[in-house]
Every structure is written in structure tokens, then in C-alpha cells.
Amino acid sequence: MAQSNNSIKKILIVAFALCIVCSVVVSTAAVALRPMQALNEELDRKTNILRVANLYEPDMDVEAAFAEIEPRVVDLRSGEYTDEFDPDTFDHFQAARDPASSRTLSGERDIAGLSRQENYATVYLVGDGDDPEQIIVPIRGQGLWGLMRGYMSIEGDGNTIVGITYYEHSETPGLGAEVNNPRWQSQWEGKQIYADDGSLTPAIRVARGSGSGEHEVDGLSGATLTSNGVTNMLQFWLSPEGFGEYLARFREDISLEEAQDADVELEAEGA
Ligand SMILES: Cc1cc2nc3c(=O)[nH]c(=O)nc-3n(C[C@H](O)[C@H](O)[C@H](O)COP(=O)(O)O)c2cc1C
């Protein structure tokens, strides 16, 4: 005799079959959409690079505009360019995970909260690559809730800021997420990273409250911890631990000799 539609066995078979069908549909969609997601993430990253350089316009062809920007891979330890990697495909996040192409950071040296740092990173040059109008460097570090990833654009003098932007963070909307508020971001333009005494230590910081002078911007209200995160990552990435050596080569107020002395000191510390 046929089983009733309400029998436990039939209900379980239908429920099980439904689960299988749904999980196949969801996993197929996730796998099929992954390349599209990756493309969109890449487009967003390029848009952010154009935006931080004040080159972005709504409805523009992002790929065409980005093709005008020259990527170069820098050896962070020497501040020199390297041709060891293809700048179009080099992934410095992957390099940071590989012990062969990165170093561990701990204690006072890890002010950005990274644990590991890659030895090489890609910079983006606007204008003539040998004498760029702008140098765009990647920055990252811990905010309150997690890692914040972004870019800073610096004029060809290696010192004057053009802008800052974050393309990935998990800070709270209305508080830490105000790092991407255009009004807060506009304060960065024209600020100086380094004091004019030739020091390789960055002077730029986010103030607690109102910022004053050429090395400070206003703190984010109600988000002191995110503001501190921004200061810490800039103090790290713009120091000789990050792009300090590289940027020193563009600065007029610092001699190459001083940059090399800092190299030697860093090597001695690392030994
Ligand atoms: C739900 C919630 C979300 C918060 N998000 C942030 C944040 O994204 N960034 C931040 O610095 N502080 C955030 N805070 C506040 C911090 O816990 C802390 O109080 C604040 O950073 C202190 O900043 P203030 O001295 O400017 O008030 C959040 C607090 C709450 C309750």
C-alpha cells in the first residue's frame, strides 16, 4: 500500500533532497561568481588608487585611466626598485604570508599590528616614472575592529600628501568608518609627512581633537582608537621600516648619505 504524504519517512526524504538541491545551487553560484567578485574587487582597488590621486571622475573608464599609472615593485629594505617581479601581478599580501619573502614583526617594531611584513611592495607612479608627479603607496594596519587597507598619495617631493583612502576596513559606520568621509579626507591634502630637519621618522599624525600645523589632521570624533590606528600605520609605513628609505630618495631636504646611514642602523637592529 502507498505511504501517506505525511509519513515521517517521506517528509525526511523530501527535506533531505531539498537540502541537497539548495546546497548544490548555493555552492555552484559561489564558485561561478568568484571570478566576477575578484574582478570587481580589483576594479574597486584601481578606483581607489585613481581617487586618492584626485584623478577619478564618475563614469570614467577606470581601466583606461589606470593604464596611465605606472606600477613599480620596491625593495623596502633598500628603497630601490626591483625587476624581480612583474608589478602587474605581484601580490604583496601573499608575499607577507611567505616566510621567504617577508619578516616577522613583534613588540615595539609592530606598531601597525601586522605580525609579518613583506620585503617588497608595489607603488604606483603618476606622470613620468623617473620624476613622478605623485607616488601612491599602499598602507595597512589594525583599526579598532580589524585590518584597514588603503593608499596614500604623495607628491613627487616625497613629503607632501595628496590624499588618503581606505578600500577595506571593518570600522563602525558613523565612527571609525568616517576615515572615508570626503570631508575628513580633504584635510590631508598639503600636509607634510616629515619635519624639515631631514629626519626619516614621520611627523604626520591624527590629533586627538583638532589638529594643528602642517603635520596634523583632526581626530575622528568618538573614534579615537581608529584615529590611533591610522597614526600608527602611517608611522610604520612611512618610516624606514616601510617606504621611508624609498621616499627619502625623492626628498630634497635629505641626503642620500643619511638614508644609507639609516639603512646600516636598520640592518644592525635586525641582526
Ligand atoms: C558599538 C560601538 C562601536 C564603536 N566603533 C568604534 C570605531 O569604529 N572606532 C573607534 O575608534 N571607536 C569605536 N567605538 C568607541 C570606542 O569603544 C571608544 O570608546 C572610542 O574609540 C573612544 O573615542 P573617544 O575618546 O573619541 O570618544 C565604538 C563603540 C561602540 C559602543
The ligand as a Tripos MOL2 file, in Angstrom:
@<TRIPOS>MOLECULE
LIG
   31    33     1     0     0
SMALL
NO_CHARGES

@<TRIPOS>ATOM
      1 C1         29.0620   49.7870   19.0420 C.3       1 LIG1
      2 C2         30.3150   50.6090   19.1520 C.ar      1 LIG1
      3 C3         31.0960   50.7800   18.0360 C.ar      1 LIG1
      4 C4         32.2840   51.5310   18.0910 C.ar      1 LIG1
      5 N1         33.0550   51.6760   16.9870 N.ar      1 LIG1
      6 C5         34.1980   52.3700   17.0730 C.ar      1 LIG1
      7 C6         35.0470   52.5170   15.9330 C.ar      1 LIG1
      8 O1         34.7670   52.0540   14.8280 O.2       1 LIG1
      9 N2         36.2200   53.1840   16.1090 N.ar      1 LIG1
     10 C7         36.5940   53.7220   17.3220 C.ar      1 LIG1
     11 O2         37.6710   54.2770   17.4230 O.2       1 LIG1
     12 N3         35.7870   53.6250   18.3790 N.ar      1 LIG1
     13 C8         34.6030   52.9780   18.3020 C.ar      1 LIG1
     14 N4         33.8220   52.8570   19.3830 N.ar      1 LIG1
     15 C9         34.1680   53.6150   20.5920 C.3       1 LIG1
     16 C10        35.3480   53.0060   21.3250 C.3       1 LIG1
     17 O3         34.9110   51.9240   22.0440 O.3       1 LIG1
     18 C11        35.9460   54.0750   22.2450 C.3       1 LIG1
     19 O4         35.0030   54.4470   23.1930 O.3       1 LIG1
     20 C12        36.3250   55.2950   21.4540 C.3       1 LIG1
     21 O5         37.2430   54.9620   20.4520 O.3       1 LIG1
     22 C13        36.9330   56.3690   22.3280 C.3       1 LIG1
     23 O6         36.9960   57.5020   21.4770 O.3       1 LIG1
     24 P1         36.6980   58.9780   22.0040 P.3       1 LIG1
     25 O7         37.7140   59.1980   23.0870 O.co2     1 LIG1
     26 O8         36.9140   59.8490   20.8090 O.co2     1 LIG1
     27 O9         35.2860   59.0030   22.4940 O.co2     1 LIG1
     28 C14        32.6470   52.1170   19.3110 C.ar      1 LIG1
     29 C15        31.8530   51.9430   20.4520 C.ar      1 LIG1
     30 C16        30.7060   51.2040   20.3650 C.ar      1 LIG1
     31 C17        29.8670   51.0130   21.5950 C.3       1 LIG1
@<TRIPOS>BOND
     1     1     2 1
     2     2     3 ar
     3     2    30 ar
     4     3     4 ar
     5     4     5 ar
     6     4    28 ar
     7     5     6 ar
     8     6     7 ar
     9     6    13 1
    10     7     8 2
    11     7     9 ar
    12     9    10 ar
    13    10    11 2
    14    10    12 ar
    15    12    13 ar
    16    13    14 ar
    17    14    15 1
    18    14    28 ar
    19    15    16 1
    20    16    17 1
    21    16    18 1
    22    18    19 1
    23    18    20 1
    24    20    21 1
    25    20    22 1
    26    22    23 1
    27    23    24 1
    28    24    25 2
    29    24    26 1
    30    24    27 1
    31    28    29 ar
    32    29    30 ar
    33    30    31 1
@<TRIPOS>SUBSTRUCTURE
     1 LIG1         1 GROUP 0 **** ****
